[in-house]
Amino acid sequence: MKNKMSIIMTMGLALILLTFSGSYTQALGAADQFDSASTRTLPSVFLEEMKIVAGIDTAALVKITTVGGPSVLKITPESLMDNVINWIFVVTEQEAYHDYLVRRPYRAPENATLALELKKTLTAEQSLEEALTIATAFSDYYGIDLYWSGALTTEYGTYVYKFSGGITDSVFTDLIGEMQTDIPTGFLSVVDPADVVASPVKAVAVGEYLTQGAIRAISYVDPDAIVSSGEEYTLSTNNLFGEEVTIFDDPAYETFSVVKFRFPYTINPKSISPDTDNFAPQITGKMDWVMQNPWEVRLLSSNFEVVFNINYAELSSAPRVAVNMGYDQDLLNSEGILQMNYNVTNTGTEPAKNITISYPLGRDFMKFYSHLPSIFRLRDDVSINESEYIPVDISIIITVNGKEYQNYNQTMMILEGWYVYDNGSLVDIDPSVTEATVKTETASIIVGPYSYSVSTQVKLNSSKGLSNILVNRATQFLENISVADYNGDWGALFDDYKDELKNGIDQAAKDLFNLLYQNQTIFDFNGMDFEIVPVNVTMGDEIVTQYYLETTIENLDPDSWTQVSWALENIPNENWVLGSMYIHAIDNGDGTKAAGLTTELHDFYELMRVILGFSDWAGQIAYGRPISFYDYADDIWISAGARFKYNDPEGFEYYGFSNGINFQIADDEAVLNTYVELDQLAYQVGDNITITGYIENTGNIDATNVILYLFHGSMDKTWQIVNPDLFYTEEIGTIVAGEKVTFEVEVQANTFLGIHPVYAVVEFISDEGQGPAEVVNPFNHDVGYFEGAAEAHEIVISNMAWALLLPKEAAMEPAFPQPILDIETNVDIIIPEDAPWEIEVELVITNIGESETHVTVIQYYNVSELELMFQVTTKGSTSNTTYLGMGLITFEGITLAPGESVTVTMHWMFLTSNGCFLPGAQVIYDSRFENELGESGGGGETSAVLLNMDGTTQEADTWEDYGESTSTGSSAGADIYTGGQNKTRRIGSFDLVYVSLSSILIVATILTIKKKFKV
């Protein structure tokens, strides 16, 4: 029988989150933080970001955004804005975006837009009056005409007004000149206003946001940003600006400066210079360089450059590493060693270099590890027979002057259960010795005038034999008692005999324990291929030490595998013979009591439940699930695996994670091991991907209510899952102990260009219907409860499998399914002979793309100038309401499959004879394409116009779901809705298109025309 042990103490892995991001509008945030007449204060931190997005062929978008710095308001007096919480002024010209970009870069209507959010301390009339005054000032200052085109209130009671109007090229020049005067160094300084004016697609925005300060933004397209040499291309800031990029330099501000490159198609990078700060740029299409932040300076100036080609054959050659984590149950059972094995395979076509497997050690584990318990282990050649019952009797005879003074007989000790050698003999019990004299003494005593002849005799006897240790200890403790010391007090002599016998019994019990048990540490860590690595992490002003279990495999060739391991040893297991021995009083039934030396046999579960059930320092490990994370909110245990990263021979990074295991100690458990793999290394968009895998129950009870979920997903640079996209669900039911269930699923390859990750999540119940187990401390009989034995709702995550996903054609533009809207605008002005004019606007919206989308149309109008006669739609539903004097028509719930159209029609009657202004309709649609060109946003129908960090304005909308775009795992910057099973969720970026009629200005001169015409 072996007594070594081990356990799956896999270090409290931090939870890989499978959640979606919510949204909280900045306008509402500002309103929430605004208090009465608070004055603006300049932020101490200045933020600047330059984002360069590769477009179609040689074009690229340059987006520069700054937050902070001096006020941007150039219109005097300053008091004009006293009641304004937030404001933004945007001028755009983006109609030609589709020739250079796959999405319009700035989420704002064409021409000029002024958005104002005013304090709730004003009345509706006062806020409108002030907004009109400010809009007039902007119109006069920049030489444009701004018209009231939208109004609403936020849930905080603030008022939001939008004004629209036309522009001239001079507005762009003026605004950029103002920016560069205020911010003479840094990213804004490298922009040539002439380049922006000449750009076919451009937008400039200025504004102020209460909690952030000044906002400035410039976006424009450079049609020749990407330089080609044969089949090799270079995108660089030197080519764009003719100089190196420098940071903002002003000692009054702490500066954060970052440069970002984005590729919305798959590239094969030849070099990226300088080294990026973010993770795996070659497979994400995202390169981030932090030039400076408030705590350190990295690069004061630089040329940022990416050299690449579109060689998909070369790109599709890569190392592909998978890691499957498991343990040897037989080794645990037979040796008491839990050895965690990581089978590392390279199914790619290139060697994998420096494969680093990392397991974070959670706080609970480190707390447990610093208090590692020890136990006393029963020796290997001994077992316990609980049925043994060995009473030991005592007789004490004291004779004085030939006359018996005391003849005492009783059962002194009862051995309840006893130890047995492998040969069957009782430990320390000699069956041939049934009686032993442990004390005799004869003495002549003179006490005063009296003389006494005293003899004493103490005997132990047992019909089954006597313990040698007990006989020896009783003899030893009685040896020091001398009759001569008692001066005739024979009663005291008798009492001392009994007391010393008790002491001898106690010592004999200790001797027996030391003979049979040896001190044994448990949960001993054996790193084998791994080591514990401390990492100091700065969290605010505090430096926190975190610990990781790490190993590195220097090289793994294609179609080869290796195994690395670590272990916990000396873990009690089911083959251990475990006992407890303690002394207690037993009533003999005759008024006397015996010392009971009770030996009990315990199994592995009982011991571990005592260790964990009474260990308040063990944290969540006290539940017996040291490798799982407990989500208190959902009452669920989540088990994820090790994370790893590796390089290809060129030094580019890849990443992944192994499967998780929900191993538990101190209870029987359903233990599920889940694995997935893909059938090819690379796919083109539209190919069928075959996903195979298995779920194996390596535990010793059934897993019930098992549900399989398959996700596309990606990890960010912190190794957290972002943007999970569920595409397959299957209710499996029960997987019995020892059973392996296999599955095969086909899905179309049209998501996450560059790297197409797939992983499984398995949900199940272990110990269904079982409650906490009662724990009795065998030494003091305290009663507690081991919660870990109760029914547990559990989730295990598989390994991450991936393949390269390539566009249909090798080209410098995206080639994947996406919705594309064609919008035809028809306007009829109806001029009767003797009745008010009427106007009818018809929008025919057709999805000419390859992916389904959901459309919402919003139209504002001035109810003092136009009376709505009717509005109709061929799909979805429509509603009409009024916000602060502005009418608002909404068409929503419209789903357009590829090739489908919807027609919305709105018809008004004129209420004035001097013309009116009708703002352009807003057409909002969603797409699984990640919109790197515009920023993401969201909200509900009551959302205010919100001011992004980059100065973009976003309109009220009715998006039903929203999620951040993936930050890694999509080199094309493409999250494409895959369709799939009924439970498929759309999680991704959404885009706005502001088209239709842009704006219609109908002036009084048209009144002389007496006909029906179409414009």
N, C-alpha and C positions, 0 to 999 in steps of 0.2 A: 504494500500500500504506500503510495506516494503522498507527501504532504505539502508539496509546493503548490503555488496557486497563482492566479492572475485574473484580471478583470478589465473590462472595456472602459477604462477611465479616459475616454477620448476627449477630455479637456474642455468641456463646456463651450463648444463652438458657437460663436456669435451667430445669431439668427440671420439667414439670408431672407430678406424681406420679400414677401410676395404681395405688396400693396400698391395701390394706385395713388397718385398725387391729387390733392384737391386744389382749389384755386381760391384766392382771396384778393379781390381787386385792390389796386393801390389807391384808387379814389376813395373806396370805403375805408381803407386803412388810414388814409389821411384824415377823413372826416372823423374817424374814431379817436384819433389822437389830437384833433384840433380842439382847443379850449378858448372860448371867447375871443378876445382881440390879441392873441399871441402874436408877437412880432417874429419875422423870419430871422434866423441866425444861420450864418454860413457854416456848412459842415467842415470839420477839420480834415476830413479825408476826401481826396480828389480821385475819382475813378475814371479810367479811360480804357476803352476796349476797341481794338481794330479787328474786325472779322472780314476775311477775304474768302469769298465763296466762288469756286470754279463754276463757270456756266457752260453754255453750249459752245463747242469748238474752242475758239481762242478767247472767248469773253470771260470776264470775272467781275463779280460784284464787290465793291469796297464799301464796308459799313463802319463808320467811326462814331462812337457814342462816348460822351463824357457826362459825368454827374458831379456837381460841385463847382467851386470857383465863384467868381463874382456874379452878381445878378445879370440876367440877360435882357432885362427890360430896357429898351431904348426910348420908349415913349414917355414923355413927361406930362403931368406930374406923377411921381411915384405913388402918391395917395390915390391915384386912379384904381389901384389894385388892393386897396385896404381890405375890402370884403371878399377877396378872391382867395380860395384855399389852394387850388391848383389851376394851372393854365398851360396850354400847349398851342403853338402856332406851327402848322405844317404846310409846306408847299411841295407838290409832287407833279411829276410828269412820267407816267409809267405805262402808257398805252402800248408801247412797243416791246414790253418785257419779253413776250413769247419768242422774239427773235434771238434772245440772248440767254434767257433764264427760264426755268421750268415753273416758277411762281413769281408773282409780283413781289418785289422786295420789301415794300413798305405797306403796312396795313392801314391805309388811309385813302379817302377818295381822291380823285384827280383834282388838280388845281390847288386852291387854298382852303384850309380848314382851320378855324379857331375854335377851341373847346375851352370852356370856363366852368369851374366849379365854385359856387358862392356859398357863403356861410348860411347856416340855418336860422341865424338870428334875424335875417331879413324876411319880409313877407314875399309872397310870390310876385306881386306887382313891383316891389322895390328891387328884387333880384333881376327881374327882366329889364327894368329901366337901367340898372347899372350895367348889365351885360350889353345892352344896345349901345350905351355910351362908350364902353370899351371897344366894341366891334367897330364903331365909327372912327375911334382914334386909330386903330390898326389900319383901317381902310385909308384914312388920310395920310398916315405916316408912310405906308408902303405903296401908295398910289394904286390901290385895288378896290374892288367893290365886294364887300362881304354882306351876305344875306342870312337872315335867321333861318336855320334849316333843321333844328332839332331841339327838344327840351325834355327833361325828365327830372325826377327827384330820386335821391338814394334812400335806402332804408334808414339812414341817419338823419334825414330831413334836409340835407343840403340840396342845392339846385344846380343842375348841369344844363348848359346851353351850348349849342353848336352853331357855327356860322360858316357858310361856304361861299366861294367866289372864284373869279378868274385870276390869272397871274401873268406876269411878263418875265423874261429872262433876268431882268434887273433885280427882281426879288431874290433870286438865288444868289446873285453876286453880293447884294446888300447884306443878306443874312450871314453868308460865309465871311464877309469882311468884318462884320460885328464880332463873330466868334473868334477870329484870329486876332482881333484887337484885344479882346478880353483874355484869350488864352494864347499867348504868342509862341509857346513852345509845346513840344509833345506831338501827339498824333495829328491834331488838327492843323498843325503848322506845315505838314508835308503836302497838304491838299492844295492844288492849283484851282482857284475858282473857275478859270476858263475851261478846265477839263470837266468840271461838273456841268457847266452850262452847255458844253458841246455833247455831253453824254446823252444817248438816246433814252436812257431810263435814269431818273434821278429823283431824290427827295431830300429836303432839308427841314429840320425841325428845331425849334427852340421853345423853352418853357421853364416853369418853376413848379416844383413839387414840394409841398410843405415840409415833409420829413427828410427829403433828400437834397433840396437846394436846386441849383440851376441844372437844366438838362439841355444838352446840345447834341445834335445828330446829323450826320451827312451820309447819304447813300448814293452811289452812282455806279454805272457800268463802264468798264474800260473794255472795248471790243477787242483790243490787241494785248490783253494782259498776259496771255500764255504764249511763250515763244517756242517754236518747234525747230528741231534740228534732225532731219530725217524722221524717224519714228519716235524720237525722244522729245519730251516736252519739259519746259521749266516755268514754274510760277514763282515769282520772287517779288519782294517789295521794292528792290532796286529798279526793276523793270517798270513797276507801276509809278514810282515817284521820282526816279532818277537820283535818289539819295537814300542813306540809311535812316531807319526809323529811330527816333529818339523819344525819351520819356518827358513828361511834363516836369518842369523845373521851377519850383517856387517854394522857398523855405517855409512859407506860411501854411503849407498843406502837406499832409502825409499822403503819398501817392500810391495807388494801385494801378499797374499798367499791364495789360495782357494782349497778346496778338494771337489770333486764331485763324487757321486755314481750314476750309471745309471743302470736301469733294463729294458732289452728289452723284458720282458714278465710280465704279471700281477702277482703281489704278494699281499699277505695279510699281511701287516706289524704288528708285535706284539710289536715292540719297535724300535725307532730310536734315537740313542744317539751319540753326544749331540743333542739338538734341532737344527733343520736346520734353515738357514737364508732365504730360498726360500719358496714360497707359495704352500700349498697343496701337499706336497711330496708324500703322500700315494696314491694319485690318478694320479699322473704324473709319478711316477717311477723315479723321479729326486730329489736327495738330495744334496743340496749345503751348504757347511760350509765355511764362510769367516774367516780364522784364523787371518789374519792381513791385513790392508790396510794402505796407507801412513798417515792416519789421526787418526787411533786408533788401539789398540791391543785387540783382542777378546779372542783368545786362543793361548797360547804360545806352547803348546803341547797337544796331545790328542790321544786317540784311538777312531776311528770312526767306528761305528757298526750299522748294521741293522739286526734285528732278524725277520724272516718272515716264512710263510708257503704258500702252494699253495692250500689252502682250498677255492675253489671258491664258495662253498655254503655259507661259512661264509662271504666271501668278497662281495657276491651279496646282503647281508643284510646291508642296509645303509639308513640313512635319505635322502630324496630327496625333497628339498624345491623349490617351484615355487612362484614367486611374480608377481601378475598382478596389474598394476597401472591404476587407472581410477578416474574420478571425477563425481559428481552428477550434471548433467545439470539442473535438476529441482530446486535443492537447489540454484544454481547460479542464475537462472531466478527469483525465488521467494524471496530469502533471500539476494541475493547479496554476497553469500559466495562461494568461490571456495574451496572446500574441496578435497584434493588429498588423495584418499584412496588406501591403499596397501593391497590387499587380499593375505595373506600368507598361503599357504597350504603345508602340509607334506604328500606326497603320497608314502613315503618310508616305510620301515619296522622297523625303529628304531627312537627314539626321536631325534629331532634336538635341539641342545643346542646353546645358545648365538647367535641367528640370528641377525646380525648387518647389518642394511640397511643404506647405505651411499649415499648421494647425494652431489657432489661437487658444490659449489656455484661459478659461473663464475665471472670474473672481472666486466663484464657489469652489472650483477645483483647487486653486492655489490656497485657498483657506483650508480646504480639506487636507491638502498635501502638507501644509505646515503643521497639522495636528495628527499626523498619521498614527493610528492606534496600533498597539501591539496586543497580542493575546498569548496565552499559555497553551502550547500545542501538546497533545497526548503523544507519547513516544510511539514509534512506528510498529513495534512488536507487541503492542498491547491493545486490547479491545475492552468493551464494557458489557457486562452481563447484568442488566437491571434486575433480573429475577433472584439474584443471590441475596440471601438474608442470613446474616451471621451475627447472632447475639453473643456478647461476651459478658460473662458473669464475674462478679468479684465477691470474695469472702475476706473479712477482716476479723481476726480472733486476737483478743487481748486477755491474758491470764495473769492474775495478781495473787501471789502466795498460794498458787495451786487452784485458785478459784477463778472460774471464767467471769471476767468482767464484761466483755463484749463479744458477741458472736453475730457478725453483720453479714448478711448475704442479700444481694440484689443484682439485677441486670444493670451493669454499668455502661455498656456501650452496645449499640446496634449498628452493624454495617448494612445499610440498605443499598443494594447494588454493589458490584465490586469489579475489579479489573482482572482480566484473564490474558495470560500469555498466548502466543500463537499455538503452543503445544497443548493448550487446554488447561494448564495448571493455574491456580489462583495466584495472583501477585502477592508476595510477602505473607502468604498464609501457609503454615506447615500443618497439613492434616494429621500428621503423626504426633504432634504436640497439642494435646487437648487441655493440658493443665500446666501452669507455670507458677512457681512461687517467686514473687517479686520483692518480698521483704520478710526477713526473719531477724529477731533480735532477742537475746536473753541477758538480763542485767539484774544486779543486786543494788537496790537503791535504799539509802538511809536518808530519811527525812525527819529531822529533829530526833525524838527518842524512838522513832519507828524504823523498822527495817522491812524492805519489800523485795520479793523475788518476782520479777516481771518478765514475761515472754510474749512476743508478738509474732503474728504470721499473716501475710497478705498474699492471696492467690488469685490468679485469673484463670478462667476455664471456658472452653467453648467446644462443643461437640464436633464442629467442623474444622477445628484447628485454630491456632492463635497467630496473630500477626507478630512477626519477629520484631518489627519496629516498635509496636505497641509494648511488647514485653520489655524491650530494652529501655524505652523511655520511662515506663512506669518504674522499673528498677532504679533508673538514674535519679528520678525525682524523689523517690522514697529513701534513697540511700543517705541523704543528708539529715534525716530525722533520727535523733538519738533520744532513747527513753529517759536517759539521765537528765535531760534538759527540762523535764516537765514536773519534777518535784511532787509527784503524786497526783498531778492533775490529769488523770487518764482520759477524762472527757475531751480535754483540749488536744491530747495526743490522737484520739480517734478522729476529731474534726480535721486535724492537719493531714492525717493520712488521706482522707477523702479529697481535701483541697489539692494536695500534690498529685493525686491520681488524675484529677481533672486537668491540671497543668500538663501532666504527662500525656494525656489524651490529645490536648491541643497541639503540643509539640509533635506528637506522632503523626497527627493529621498533616501538619506542615511538612514533615519529613516525607510522608507518603506522596504529597503533592509534588515536592521537588524531585522525588524519584520518578514520578510518572509524567510530569509535564516540564516543558522547557519554554522559556520566553521566546516568542516568535513575532518579528515584525510582519506586517501584512501590507499589501498594495505597494510593494517595492518596485520602483521604476527602473527599467532596464532600457536605456535609449537605443541600443543595438545600432541601427543606421541613423538615428535621430539624436538631436540634442536640444535642450531647452535654451532658447535665445531670448535674453531680455532686450527690450526696445524702449527707450525713453521717448515718450510722446508729450508734446507741449499742448496743454489744454487751457487756453487763456493764460493766466499768470502761473499756473501750476504745471509742474513736470510730473507725469504719471508713468510708472514703469509697467509695461505690458509684456507678457511672456508668450512665446510661440514655440511650438515643437516643429523643428525644421530639419530637412535633409536635402541634399543636392545630388542629382545624378548628372555627371558631367557630359555624357553622350549616350544616345540611344539610336541605333541605326534603324532604317525603315524595316518593317516586317520583323521586328525583334521585340523582346520584352525582358523585363527584369522585375525583381521584387525587393522592396525595402520594408523594414519592420521595426516596430518598437513593442515593448511588452510591459505589463504589470505582473509581478510575480508574487508568490506566497499569498494567493487569494484563497480563502476557504472555498471548497467546492464539494460537490455531492459525494466524492469518494473519501472525504475526510471523516474520521471518527472523532466526534467532538463530545466532550463531557464537562460536567460541572460537579464540584465536590464542595460540600459545606456542612458545618456542624450546627445542630439545633437540638432542642430538648424534646424527648419523647416520654410521654406518661406511661409508666409501667402498669398502671391500673391498681397498684397497691399503695398509693400515696408516695411512691418514689418515682424519680425521673432518670432516664438514661440519656447519655449523649448520643444523639443520632449522627452518624457520619454517612451522609447520603450522597450517592454518586448517580448522576442522571445522564442518560445518553441524549444528545441533541443532534439535529441535522444541520446542514449548511444554512438553510433558510432561517432557522431559529436564531443561530448565532449572529448572522448578518442583520437580522431585524433588531436584535438587542443592541448591536454596535451602532446601527443607523437610527433606530427608533428613539434612542435616548441621547443622540448627539446633536445638540443645538448648534454646534459649530460647523456642521457639515453642509449647511446651506441646502440647495436643491439636491445635492448628492444624497441627502437623507431620504429622498424618495426612491433611491436605488437606480436613478437614471442619470448617471454622471455625464453622458455624452449628449444629452438632449437639452433643448432650451424650452422653458415653460412660458407660455403666453397666458398671463393671468386674465387678460380681457376675454379671451375666447376659450379658456380652460382647455388648452391643447398643448401637447408635447410635440416639439418639432425637432427632427434629427437631420442635420445636414453634414456634409463630408468635409474633407480637407480641400483647401484651395491650392492651386499650383500655377506656375508660369514657366515658360521656357522660351528659347530663342531658336530661330532658324540659322543656317550657316552664315547668313549675312548680318546677323545680330538683331533682327527685328523680333519683337515680343509677341507671344501668344499666351493664352491663359485658359483656365478651366477649373472645374471642381469635381471631386469624386462623389460617389454616393454616400449617403448617411446610413447609420445603423442605430436602431433604437434599443440596443442592449440594456437589460436591467439586471441588477443583482438583488438578492434577498427575496425573490419571488419568481414563480414561473411566468413566462412572457412569450407573446407572439413577436418574433424578431423578423422584420422584413428587409430583404436586400433587393434593391431595384436597380436594373441596368438597362440602358438604351444604346443603340448604335444605328448609324446610317449606312446605306448600301454603297455610297460612292464618296469620293473625296471632293468632287466639284460638280455643280449643276448649273444649267442655264435657266433663267427665269422661264417658268411655264413647264419645266420638267416635272415628272412625278418623283417624289422622294418616298422611299420605303423605309419606314422606321420599325425596327424590330427590337424586342427586349423581353425581359422576364421579371417576375416578382417571385422571390423564393422565401418561404417561411422557414428560417433556420432555427426558430424557437421551439419550445416544447408544449405550447398550447395553440389553439386555433386563433387566427385573426378573422374577425367578423366585420361585416359592413364595409368591405374593402371597395374603394372607388379609385380608379386610375384617371389621372389628368395628365395630358401632354401639353407642354407649353413651348412656344418659341420664347426666347428671352435673351437677355444679355447682362453682362456684369460691367459695372463701372470700375473706376480705378481703385475704389475701396473694396472691391470684390463683393459688392452687393448686387443682387438681382434688380434690374430696373426694367420697366415696361414689360411685364409678363403678358403674353398673348395666348390665352387658352384656346386650343383648336380641336381638342378631342377629349371626350369623357366617356368612361365605360364603368358601369356598376358591376363589379366582379362578384361580390357576395362574400363567401367564406373561403379562406385558404387554410387548409388544415396543416398541422405541424409536419414539416418535412416535404410539403408539396411545392412544386415550381409551376407557376402559370406563365405561359409565353403569350406574346401578343405581336401583331403585325398591323401597321397602320400606314396608309398612303395619304400624302398631302401634296398639294401643288407647291412647287418652289417659287414663291414670289414674295418673300419677306426677308428683311435684313440682308441686303446686298453686302457682299464682302465676306462675311462669316454668318452662317446660318445655324444658330445654336438651337438645340432641342434638349429638353430634359423632362423627366416625369416627376409628378408629385403623387404619392399614394397616401390616401387617408384611410384609417381603419380604427377598430376598437380592439383593445386587448383586455382580457379578464372581464368580459362583458357580464354585468350583473353582480360583480364581486365588490364587497366593501373593504374598508381598511382591516388589516389583520391585528388581532390583539397581541401585544408583546408583554411577556412576563420576564422580568429580570430574575434569572435563576438563583442569584446570590442574595437578593433582598426581597424578592417577590413583588417589587413595584410593578404596576400595570400601566402600560402605555399602548399606543396604536401606531402601527407602521402604515402610513398613508399610501406608500408606494404599491401596496398590494391591491389597492382598489382598482375598479374599472378606469381605464385610461383611454382618452381620445387622442390618437397619435397621427403624426404626419412624418413620412420619410421622403427625402428628396434623392433622386437618382444622380448618377454622374451627368455631366454635360457633354453631349455629343455634338459635333459640328461638321459642317462641310462648307466649302467655299461656294457662294452663290454669285454667278456672273450674269451680266445682262445678256440679252438675246444676241446682240451684235457688239463687236468691239468698236466702240465709238465714244467720243467725248461728250456724251449727253446721256441722261438716264434712259434706260430701256427696260422698264418694268411696268406692270399694270398700275394705272392711276386714273382717276376721273379727270376729264377735261371738259369744261363747259363752253359751249358755243351759245352766245346770248344775242338774240335778234331783238332790236328795239324798234317798235312802231309807235309813232305819235300822230294822232289825228286831232287837229284843232277844228272844231265845228262852229261855224259862224252863221247862225240863223239870221233871217231878215229882221225880225222884230222880237228877239229874245236874247237873254244873256249868252255869251259864248260858252262853249263847253270844250273840254279837252279829255281825250281818252289815250291812255298809255297801255300798250300791250308788250309784254316781255315773253318771248318764246325761248325757253332755256332747254338746251339739249346736251345730254352727256355723250360726247363723242369719244370719250376715253375708253379704257378697258376694265375699269373697276367701278363698283357701285358707290354711290355717294348719297348724302342726305342734304337737302337744300332748304334754306330759309330765306325769304325775301322780306325786306323791311323798307317801307316808304313813309317818309315824313312829308307833311304838307301844312301850310298855314291856313287854319280854319277861318281866319278873318278875310282871306282872299279867295278860298275855294270851298265849295260845298260838295262833299262826296255823295255821288248819286248811287254808285254800286261798285263792288269789287268781286271778282269771281276767279276761281282757279280750277284747272282740270285735274289737279291732284292735291291731296292734303286738305288742310282746313285754313280758314281765314278769319281774321278778327279786326275790329277797328276800335280805337280808343283815343283819348285825348290826354296829352301831357302838357300842362302849363300853357295852354293856348295853341299847341301844335298837335295836329292830327297824326296818328300813327297807325298805319295799316301793316298787318303781319300776315304772311303766308307761311305755314309751317307744316311739319309732318310729311314732307315731300321726299320720297325715295326715288332715285333715278338709277335704273340699271343701265349698263352700256347700251346706247342707241335710243333710250327713252327720252321723252320730252315732257315738259309741263308748260302750259300757257297761263299766265296771270294777267288779268285785265283790271284797270282802275279807271273810273270815269267821274270827272268833276264838272261842276257848273261854276262859272266865274261870279264872284260877288263884288268885283270892282270893275271900273272902266278904264283904269290906268295901268293894267298889266299885273303880273305876279311873278314870283320866283318859285319854281318847283325843284327841290333838291333831287339829285340822282338817287335811284333806288339802290339799295345795298343787297347784293346776292351773296349769301354766306353758304359755303359748302365744306364738307369734311373730306379728308384724304388720309390714307395710311402713309402717304409720302411725308417724310420729315421735312418740315418747312424751315430749312436753315436760312432762307432768304428773309423771312419775316419772323417775328418773335411769337411765341405761343401766348395765348391768353384765354380767358374764359369768364363765365359769370352767368347770371340769369336775366330774366326780362327786366328786372328792376335795377340792374347794374348801371352805374354811372359810366360816362365816357372815362376810361381809365388811362392813366399816363404811365407807359412803360418806362423802365430804366433807360431805354434808348430813345425815349421821346415819342414813340409811336402812339397814335390814338387808336382805341379799339371801341367798337360800337356795342350797344346792347344787342344781345343775341339770344337764341334759344337752343344752343347746343345741348344735346341730351347727355353726352359723355365726353370726357376730356382727359387727356393725360400728357405728361411731359414726353417729348421725344427721347428716344434712347441716346445716351451720351457715348456709349461704345457699342460695338457689335454690329455696326452697319456702315461699312465703308462707303456706301452710296448715300449715306444719310437718309436711308429709305426704310420706313416702317410701313409696310403695305398690308392692307386688310386682306386676309387670306380666305375669308369665307369659312367653310368647314362645317363642324357639327352645330347642333342647335344652341349649344352653350358657348359658342365662340363669342369672344368679347372684342370689341374694337377699342384698342388703347393706342392712342397716338396723337400726332399733331394735326391741327386743323388750319385751314387757310380761308381767307376772306377774299372775295373778288368784288370790287366796287366798280360796276360797269353800268349797263343800261344806258340811259341818256345823259350820263354825267350830271348835267343840270340844264334846265330849260328856263331861259329868261324871256318872258313874253312882255314886250313893251307896248306903250299906247299907240305907237305908229302902226301897229298891225291892225288897229281898229278900222282903218280905212279899207281893208281888204274884205270883200263880201263873197267868200267862197269857202268850200271845204278843201283843205289841202293836207298833205302829209309831209312831215319834215324828217 
